[in-house]
């Protein structure tokens, strides 16, 4: 059974940093593109970033470029999102999602999400 | 870049059929696969349709997807509506210009 478990969310002040983690199990993690998707309270879904199997390709939505970094550790079956210079508008539930082996752009499995609140 | 536009809300009675549209603002709807996700309150999204018209295992055949190049849109059709289908539904495709997925704004389905 595919499982994705996010952790690391919490309350942080504007300008602060947070590192989200996603522990994957039930599939060959190193074979899949992986993504982070967020959802602000009461709002829709937004694709934040994705990363290729070997980490050689990474893409970000414009609003987080230069502030967020996606990474993965295939030996630990883990996905990460380092978030720096956080802003109030980054407040959201952050979901880890598994893409496909061939391409990103289909989030077939999702974690339960972790809430990030940016507030003073 | 392009946008996907969905109706904000739809409602229908149990047992009936409802169709939710998703219109692509620029570029061909057929250029990239369209997925549909269901999200119940307080839960993570789950896939009901992938690659335009494919159903993941476990999704009932009451759910179907299609694309229409003439209207540049995708559609999710749910037949034999049940109260448990009440949820938010999001269409999603892929933007080759920035290599990221793009979501529609979501449609709230009410079954009453």
Interface residues (C-beta under 8 A of the other chain):
Chain A: X35 X37 X44 X45 X46 X47 X49 X50 X57 X59 X60 X61 X62 X95 X103 X104 X105 X106 X107 X108 X110 X111 X112 X113
Chain B: X32 X33 X35 X37 X44 X45 X46 X47 X50 X51 X56 X90 X92 X93 X94 X98 X99 X100 X101 X102 X103 X104 X105 X106
